[in-house]
Amino acid sequence: MKSQSLILIVEDNREVRLAARFVLEDFGYQVEEVENPVQANEFLSRTLPALIMLDMNFDLDSTSGEEGLRFLRGLKRDAIDIPVIAMTAWSNTDLVVQAMQLGAVDFIEKPWQNQRLEQVIQQQLKISGLQKSNSALSQALTPNEADPIWQSAAMQQLMAQLSAVAQTDANILITGENGAGKSHIATWVHTQSLRNTQPFISLNMAAIPEQLFESELFGHVKGAFTDAKSERVGRFALADKGTLFLDEIGTLPLAQQAKLLRVLETGEFERVGSSKTVTSDVRLISATNAEFEQLITQGEFRQDLYYRLNTFTFRIPALRERIDDIVPLAEHFLTKHGSKYNKQHVTIGPCARQALMQYSWPGNTRELSHLIERAVLLCQAGVILATDLHLPNTQTNNAPDSLPEMTLEQAEKHLIVQALSKFNGNKNKAAQQLGITKQALYRRLEKYALEE
């Protein structure tokens, strides 16, 4: 329905944004505004709208459309499947063609006709909905070749158990070490559920400042607090009829737990600044690496909320507990990263396979994925050698005056992975080890895509 469709307007002209907002809200859509592609990327890291209206020209360059094209390239690179309608005041056929080639689904020239704008948006939302329905149906009927084939008895048993409950609406709690693949399992459960044609909305609870908890989950109305310059749709509303995935649920502050418990028990909540009660029908999947029994004993987590979360609890074994999965997973990541970097013919040599099997993998599958990605880039002659892996048991000591062969960003990413591995995923201790704040660590986790 239109009332559930969130549209993001990316436009540096405030008057144009307001004009678009008035038109779209009159037609029944939810609207959010940002001024430029940088802010748009920040918004997309928190919320995925149903459609984006993208201005092609901004303050840095008012005619070429390069900023808009760069944003479209980023969406394509990150495989963010959201229909984009490009906007420009310049009639430029070449720009239109480039935007379409990079994934824009339609084009609107400013000033637009309101009925035409609504017609284009309605059509593209309908097409997008049909495409997602067909994709979900295809996934439900046929195996996903992009998924790894589990060889270990532990994972085969786990997937069989998950298959048995995936098509129910029962809440699921996924536990396991950091990097074990909890978010991947949550996504898989959604694709196998009866809600697979509806939204899958995820949220990392540890990354939300406590004062913004209610706004993130339940939304707010304009003027609800100092920085509430426009309305915000919360995650429960976005996930209505679909699945809501709450990662790092064990970090939820005690003061906020009663509010989450209420919506789980009744399906009812109020947006911040509003007295109107609204409802949402979601299937909840949570994940944590915390020990709930210890948190409950220490009075840091409500037992009644825990019982609401764990209708079914599934633990993902650490990678070191399922050695039979290491090489198949490495092959899976090799295909993924080889395709990304146009190195599809790279293979893993026998000595490298042996080294992979002998390593303890404190960072689990996430560490394996990043290691294979680096090896794909470093290997010569199309074969990954043990020395390309840079595992502790294959590295040689560098001379005191030598530097590792990696960029500054690669070094920072490597240090973050090492710190998280050292403290078994504890982000507070990892941040202290790195000499940065916990918030700064989360920004870097998002920057380097180190979150599950």
WOJO-V155009 format. One record per residue. N is the residue number from 1. RES is the residue in three letters. SS is DSSP state (2 for helix, 1 for strand, 0 for the rest). PSI is psi in degrees with one decimal (none if undefined). OMEGA is omega in radians with two decimals (* if undefined). Layout:
N_RES_SS_PSI_OMEGA, N_RES_SS_PSI_OMEGA
This chain:
1_MET_0_154.0_-3.11, 2_LYS_2_-41.9_-3.07, 3_SER_2_-18.2_3.14, 4_GLN_2_1.7_-3.10, 5_SER_0_117.2_3.14, 6_LEU_1_126.9_-3.14, 7_ILE_1_129.3_3.10, 8_LEU_1_125.5_3.10, 9_ILE_1_120.8_3.11, 10_VAL_1_101.9_-2.97, 11_GLU_0_131.0_-3.10, 12_ASP_0_-11.9_3.13, 13_ASN_0_113.3_-3.06, 14_ARG_2_-39.5_-3.11, 15_GLU_2_-38.4_3.10, 16_VAL_2_-41.3_3.11, 17_ARG_2_-44.4_-3.13, 18_LEU_2_-40.0_3.13, 19_ALA_2_-43.5_3.12, 20_ALA_2_-41.4_3.13, 21_ARG_2_-47.6_-3.11, 22_PHE_2_-44.3_-3.13, 23_VAL_2_-49.0_-3.06, 24_LEU_2_-39.4_3.10, 25_GLU_2_-33.8_3.06, 26_ASP_2_-31.5_3.12, 27_PHE_0_-0.8_3.02, 28_GLY_0_12.8_-3.13, 29_TYR_0_153.2_2.94, 30_GLN_1_141.2_-3.03, 31_VAL_1_135.8_2.95, 32_GLU_1_148.7_-3.09, 33_GLU_1_142.7_2.94, 34_VAL_1_161.0_-3.00, 35_GLU_0_-21.5_-3.04, 36_ASN_0_170.5_-3.12, 37_PRO_2_-31.1_3.11, 38_VAL_2_-48.2_3.10, 39_GLN_2_-33.6_3.12, 40_ALA_2_-42.6_3.11, 41_ASN_2_-37.9_3.08, 42_GLU_2_-41.4_3.12, 43_PHE_2_-43.3_-3.10, 44_LEU_2_-23.2_3.10, 45_SER_0_-17.7_3.13, 46_ARG_0_-38.6_-3.01, 47_THR_0_139.8_3.08, 48_LEU_0_112.9_3.13, 49_PRO_0_170.3_3.10, 50_ALA_0_-27.0_-3.09, 51_LEU_1_150.5_3.11, 52_ILE_1_130.8_2.96, 53_MET_1_113.0_-2.98, 54_LEU_1_117.3_2.94, 55_ASP_1_140.6_-3.09, 56_MET_0_-15.1_-3.07, 57_ASN_0_132.9_-3.11, 58_PHE_1_-171.3_-2.99, 59_ASP_0_-35.5_-3.08, 60_LEU_0_-25.7_-3.07, 61_ASP_1_109.0_-2.96, 62_SER_0_1.3_-3.06, 63_THR_0_-32.4_-2.97, 64_SER_0_-25.1_-3.08, 65_GLY_0_9.5_-3.04, 66_GLU_2_-36.0_3.14, 67_GLU_2_-41.2_3.09, 68_GLY_2_-41.1_3.11, 69_LEU_2_-38.1_3.12, 70_ARG_2_-38.9_3.10, 71_PHE_2_-41.9_3.11, 72_LEU_2_-38.9_3.09, 73_ARG_2_-38.9_3.13, 74_GLY_2_-41.6_3.09, 75_LEU_2_-42.6_-3.13, 76_LYS_2_-41.7_-3.14, 77_ARG_2_-41.0_-3.09, 78_ASP_0_4.6_3.11, 79_ALA_0_41.2_3.08, 80_ILE_0_108.8_-2.99, 81_ASP_0_79.8_3.11, 82_ILE_0_128.0_3.11, 83_PRO_1_134.6_-3.12, 84_VAL_1_126.9_3.01, 85_ILE_1_116.9_-3.10, 86_ALA_1_143.7_3.13, 87_MET_1_142.0_3.01, 88_THR_1_150.4_3.06, 89_ALA_0_-4.8_-3.11, 90_TRP_0_126.0_3.11, 91_SER_0_99.2_-3.01, 92_ASN_0_103.2_-3.08, 93_THR_2_-40.3_-3.14, 94_ASP_2_-40.1_3.14, 95_LEU_2_-40.5_3.10, 96_VAL_2_-46.5_-3.13, 97_VAL_2_-45.4_-3.14, 98_GLN_2_-42.1_-3.14, 99_ALA_2_-42.2_3.13, 100_MET_2_-40.0_3.14, 101_GLN_2_-29.2_-3.13, 102_LEU_0_4.6_3.00, 103_GLY_0_-6.4_3.08, 104_ALA_0_138.8_-3.05, 105_VAL_0_-19.1_3.12, 106_ASP_1_176.5_-3.01, 107_PHE_1_132.7_3.09, 108_ILE_1_128.9_3.10, 109_GLU_1_132.8_3.12, 110_LYS_0_142.1_-0.08, 111_PRO_0_143.1_-3.08, 112_TRP_0_165.1_2.98, 113_GLN_0_128.6_-3.01, 114_ASN_2_-43.4_-3.12, 115_GLN_2_-37.8_3.11, 116_ARG_2_-43.3_3.13, 117_LEU_2_-46.8_-3.13, 118_GLU_2_-37.1_3.14, 119_GLN_2_-44.1_-3.14, 120_VAL_2_-45.1_-3.12, 121_ILE_2_-46.4_-3.13, 122_GLN_2_-42.2_-3.13, 123_GLN_2_-44.6_-3.10, 124_GLN_2_-34.6_3.07, 125_LEU_2_-38.0_3.11, 126_LYS_2_-44.6_3.11, 127_ILE_2_-44.2_-3.14, 128_SER_2_-41.3_3.12, 129_GLY_2_-41.1_3.12, 130_LEU_2_-40.5_3.14, 131_GLN_2_-42.0_3.13, 132_LYS_2_-38.0_3.11, 133_SER_2_-44.2_3.13, 134_ASN_2_-39.3_3.14, 135_SER_2_-43.6_3.14, 136_ALA_2_-40.2_3.13, 137_LEU_2_-41.0_3.13, 138_SER_2_-41.2_3.12, 139_GLN_2_-36.2_-3.12, 140_ALA_2_-30.6_-3.06, 141_LEU_2_-26.4_-3.08, 142_THR_0_149.9_3.10, 143_PRO_0_146.9_3.10, 144_ASN_0_111.1_-3.08, 145_GLU_0_-17.6_3.12, 146_ALA_0_-16.8_3.12, 147_ASP_0_142.9_3.08, 148_PRO_0_152.1_3.07, 149_ILE_0_114.6_-3.05, 150_TRP_0_129.9_3.13, 151_GLN_0_-26.8_-3.06, 152_SER_0_147.3_3.11, 153_ALA_2_-35.2_-3.11, 154_ALA_2_-44.8_-3.12, 155_MET_2_-35.4_3.09, 156_GLN_2_-40.7_3.09, 157_GLN_2_-42.1_3.13, 158_LEU_2_-46.0_-3.10, 159_MET_2_-33.4_3.08, 160_ALA_2_-40.8_3.11, 161_GLN_2_-42.0_3.12, 162_LEU_2_-39.6_3.12, 163_SER_2_-34.4_-3.08, 164_ALA_2_-26.9_-3.09, 165_VAL_2_-6.8_-3.05, 166_ALA_2_-37.9_-3.07, 167_GLN_0_1.4_3.00, 168_THR_0_174.5_3.06, 169_ASP_0_12.6_-3.09, 170_ALA_0_141.4_3.06, 171_ASN_0_144.1_-3.10, 172_ILE_1_135.1_3.01, 173_LEU_1_123.0_3.14, 174_ILE_1_124.3_3.12, 175_THR_1_166.0_-3.14, 176_GLY_0_165.7_-3.13, 177_GLU_0_160.8_3.10, 178_ASN_0_134.2_3.11, 179_GLY_0_4.1_-3.08, 180_ALA_0_-14.5_3.10, 181_GLY_0_29.8_-3.09, 182_LYS_2_-41.3_-3.13, 183_SER_2_-34.9_3.10, 184_HIS_2_-43.3_3.13, 185_ILE_2_-40.5_3.12, 186_ALA_2_-43.6_3.12, 187_THR_2_-41.2_3.12, 188_TRP_2_-43.0_3.12, 189_VAL_2_-42.1_3.13, 190_HIS_2_-43.5_-3.11, 191_THR_2_-24.3_3.14, 192_GLN_2_-3.7_-3.06, 193_SER_0_170.1_3.07, 194_LEU_0_-6.5_3.12, 195_ARG_0_14.7_-2.98, 196_ASN_0_-11.6_3.06, 197_THR_0_-2.1_-3.13, 198_GLN_0_173.8_-3.02, 199_PRO_0_147.9_2.93, 200_PHE_1_110.3_-3.07, 201_ILE_1_128.6_-3.12, 202_SER_1_152.6_-3.13, 203_LEU_1_129.9_3.05, 204_ASN_1_107.9_-3.05, 205_MET_2_-31.9_-3.09, 206_ALA_2_-19.6_-3.09, 207_ALA_2_-2.0_-3.09, 208_ILE_0_122.0_2.99, 209_PRO_0_142.0_-3.04, 210_GLU_2_-35.6_-3.09, 211_GLN_2_-14.8_-3.14, 212_LEU_2_5.9_-3.08, 213_PHE_2_-52.5_-3.09, 214_GLU_2_-39.4_-3.14, 215_SER_2_-42.5_-3.13, 216_GLU_2_-44.1_-3.06, 217_LEU_2_-38.7_-3.00, 218_PHE_2_-12.9_-3.13, 219_GLY_1_173.7_3.08, 220_HIS_1_161.6_3.08, 221_VAL_0_160.4_3.14, 222_LYS_0_131.8_3.12, 223_GLY_0_6.9_-3.11, 224_ALA_0_-31.2_3.06, 225_PHE_0_-180.0_-2.94, 226_THR_0_-46.5_-3.07, 227_ASP_0_7.3_-3.12, 228_ALA_0_76.7_-3.08, 229_LYS_0_-11.0_3.08, 230_SER_0_167.6_3.12, 231_GLU_0_152.7_3.11, 232_ARG_1_133.7_3.10, 233_VAL_1_127.1_-3.12, 234_GLY_0_168.4_-3.08, 235_ARG_2_-34.1_3.13, 236_PHE_2_-37.4_3.10, 237_ALA_2_-40.2_3.14, 238_LEU_2_-32.2_-3.08, 239_ALA_0_6.4_-3.09, 240_ASP_0_130.6_-3.10, 241_LYS_0_-1.5_-3.13, 242_GLY_0_-143.7_-3.07, 243_THR_1_135.4_3.06, 244_LEU_1_122.9_-3.13, 245_PHE_1_116.6_3.12, 246_LEU_1_104.2_-3.14, 247_ASP_1_156.7_-3.13, 248_GLU_0_42.2_-3.07, 249_ILE_2_-25.2_-3.12, 250_GLY_2_-14.0_-3.14, 251_THR_2_-1.4_-3.09, 252_LEU_0_124.2_-3.13, 253_PRO_0_145.0_-3.10, 254_LEU_2_-36.8_-3.09, 255_ALA_2_-23.9_-3.09, 256_GLN_2_-8.6_-3.02, 257_GLN_2_-33.6_3.13, 258_ALA_2_-34.2_-3.12, 259_LYS_2_-38.1_3.08, 260_LEU_2_-40.2_3.13, 261_LEU_2_-40.8_-3.10, 262_ARG_2_-46.4_-3.10, 263_VAL_2_-30.3_3.08, 264_LEU_2_-32.4_-3.12, 265_GLU_2_-36.4_-3.01, 266_THR_2_-19.6_-3.03, 267_GLY_0_8.7_-3.07, 268_GLU_1_147.0_3.07, 269_PHE_1_167.8_3.05, 270_GLU_1_140.3_3.03, 271_ARG_0_148.7_3.13, 272_VAL_1_127.8_-3.13, 273_GLY_0_0.6_-3.13, 274_SER_0_145.7_3.08, 275_SER_0_0.3_-3.13, 276_LYS_0_125.4_3.12, 277_THR_1_129.8_3.10, 278_VAL_1_164.0_-3.11, 279_THR_1_157.0_3.09, 280_SER_0_137.6_3.14, 281_ASP_0_101.3_-3.10, 282_VAL_0_152.2_2.94, 283_ARG_1_122.9_-3.02, 284_LEU_1_129.4_2.97, 285_ILE_1_127.9_3.14, 286_SER_1_160.0_3.11, 287_ALA_1_148.9_3.13, 288_THR_1_155.7_2.94, 289_ASN_0_10.4_-3.12, 290_ALA_0_160.3_3.06, 291_GLU_0_101.4_-3.04, 292_PHE_2_-38.6_-3.13, 293_GLU_2_-41.2_3.12, 294_GLN_2_-41.8_3.13, 295_LEU_2_-40.7_-3.14, 296_ILE_2_-43.6_3.12, 297_THR_2_-38.0_-3.13, 298_GLN_0_-0.1_3.12, 299_GLY_0_20.2_-3.09, 300_GLU_0_-7.6_3.11, 301_PHE_0_136.2_-3.10, 302_ARG_0_131.7_-3.14, 303_GLN_2_-36.8_-3.13, 304_ASP_2_-33.4_3.06, 305_LEU_2_-41.2_3.10, 306_TYR_2_-43.2_3.14, 307_TYR_2_-30.3_3.09, 308_ARG_2_-32.3_-3.08, 309_LEU_2_-33.4_-2.90, 310_ASN_0_49.0_2.99, 311_THR_0_-43.3_2.97, 312_PHE_1_134.2_3.09, 313_THR_1_131.7_3.12, 314_PHE_1_129.2_3.10, 315_ARG_1_128.1_3.06, 316_ILE_0_120.7_-3.14, 317_PRO_0_145.9_3.03, 318_ALA_0_154.5_-3.07, 319_LEU_2_-33.4_3.13, 320_ARG_2_-16.6_3.13, 321_GLU_2_-6.5_-3.11, 322_ARG_0_69.1_-3.06, 323_ILE_0_-30.6_-3.11, 324_ASP_2_-17.4_-3.12, 325_ASP_2_-10.8_-2.99, 326_ILE_2_-52.5_-3.11, 327_VAL_2_-45.3_3.07, 328_PRO_2_-38.3_3.08, 329_LEU_2_-40.8_3.10, 330_ALA_2_-41.0_3.09, 331_GLU_2_-39.4_3.10, 332_HIS_2_-48.4_3.14, 333_PHE_2_-31.0_3.08, 334_LEU_2_-44.7_3.10, 335_THR_2_-44.0_-3.11, 336_LYS_2_-52.7_-3.07, 337_HIS_2_-30.4_3.07, 338_GLY_2_-40.1_3.08, 339_SER_2_-39.9_-3.12, 340_LYS_2_-40.2_-3.06, 341_TYR_0_15.0_3.12, 342_ASN_0_43.0_3.09, 343_LYS_0_57.1_-3.02, 344_GLN_0_-18.2_-3.03, 345_HIS_0_8.9_3.12, 346_VAL_0_140.2_3.09, 347_THR_1_166.8_3.11, 348_ILE_1_121.8_-3.11, 349_GLY_0_160.9_-3.10, 350_PRO_2_-43.5_-3.13, 351_CYS_2_-36.7_3.10, 352_ALA_2_-39.7_3.09, 353_ARG_2_-42.5_3.13, 354_GLN_2_-41.6_3.12, 355_ALA_2_-40.5_3.10, 356_LEU_2_-41.1_-3.11, 357_MET_2_-29.2_-3.06, 358_GLN_2_-13.0_-3.10, 359_TYR_0_150.0_-3.04, 360_SER_0_-14.7_3.06, 361_TRP_0_63.7_3.09, 362_PRO_0_-25.6_3.11, 363_GLY_0_4.8_3.05, 364_ASN_2_-149.8_-3.01, 365_THR_2_-29.4_3.10, 366_ARG_2_-44.5_3.12, 367_GLU_2_-40.0_3.12, 368_LEU_2_-42.0_3.13, 369_SER_2_-46.8_-3.13, 370_HIS_2_-35.4_3.13, 371_LEU_2_-43.4_3.12, 372_ILE_2_-37.7_3.10, 373_GLU_2_-45.8_3.12, 374_ARG_2_-41.9_-3.12, 375_ALA_2_-37.1_3.10, 376_VAL_2_-39.3_-3.12, 377_LEU_2_-31.9_-3.03, 378_LEU_2_-24.7_-2.98, 379_CYS_0_150.4_3.11, 380_GLN_0_151.5_3.05, 381_ALA_0_20.3_3.00, 382_GLY_0_9.8_3.13, 383_VAL_1_127.3_3.09, 384_ILE_1_119.9_3.11, 385_LEU_0_166.7_3.13, 386_ALA_2_-36.2_3.14, 387_THR_2_-23.7_3.10, 388_ASP_2_-20.6_-3.08, 389_LEU_2_-26.9_-3.12, 390_HIS_0_39.3_3.03, 391_LEU_0_156.1_-3.10, 392_PRO_0_-34.4_-3.11, 393_ASN_0_1.9_3.12, 394_THR_0_-7.1_-3.10, 395_GLN_0_146.8_2.97, 396_THR_0_151.3_-3.11, 397_ASN_0_135.1_3.07, 398_ASN_0_150.8_3.01, 399_ALA_0_152.9_-3.07, 400_PRO_0_-31.6_-3.08, 401_ASP_0_11.8_-3.14, 402_SER_0_161.6_3.13, 403_LEU_0_146.7_3.05, 404_PRO_0_147.5_-3.13, 405_GLU_0_74.5_3.09, 406_MET_0_157.7_3.11, 407_THR_0_170.3_3.11, 408_LEU_2_-41.4_3.13, 409_GLU_2_-41.0_3.11, 410_GLN_2_-38.8_3.14, 411_ALA_2_-43.1_3.12, 412_GLU_2_-45.0_3.11, 413_LYS_2_-42.5_-3.13, 414_HIS_2_-42.3_3.13, 415_LEU_2_-38.0_3.12, 416_ILE_2_-45.2_3.12, 417_VAL_2_-41.7_3.14, 418_GLN_2_-42.9_-3.12, 419_ALA_2_-42.7_3.12, 420_LEU_2_-39.8_3.12, 421_SER_2_-42.4_-3.11, 422_LYS_2_-38.2_-3.08, 423_PHE_0_21.6_3.03, 424_ASN_0_41.3_3.06, 425_GLY_0_-1.1_3.14, 426_ASN_0_108.6_-3.01, 427_LYS_2_-30.1_3.09, 428_ASN_2_-48.9_-3.12, 429_LYS_2_-37.0_3.11, 430_ALA_2_-41.7_3.13, 431_ALA_2_-41.1_3.10, 432_GLN_2_-41.3_3.12, 433_GLN_2_-39.4_-3.10, 434_LEU_2_-11.4_3.13, 435_GLY_0_28.7_3.13, 436_ILE_0_167.3_3.10, 437_THR_0_162.8_3.12, 438_LYS_2_-37.8_3.12, 439_GLN_2_-39.0_3.11, 440_ALA_2_-36.8_3.09, 441_LEU_2_-43.3_-3.14, 442_TYR_2_-35.8_3.09, 443_ARG_2_-39.4_3.13, 444_ARG_2_-33.4_3.06, 445_LEU_2_-40.4_3.10, 446_GLU_2_-40.4_-3.11, 447_LYS_2_-43.5_-3.08, 448_TYR_0_10.7_3.11, 449_ALA_0_45.2_-3.14, 450_LEU_0_-2.9_3.05, 451_GLU_0_153.4_3.12, 452_GLU_0_none_*
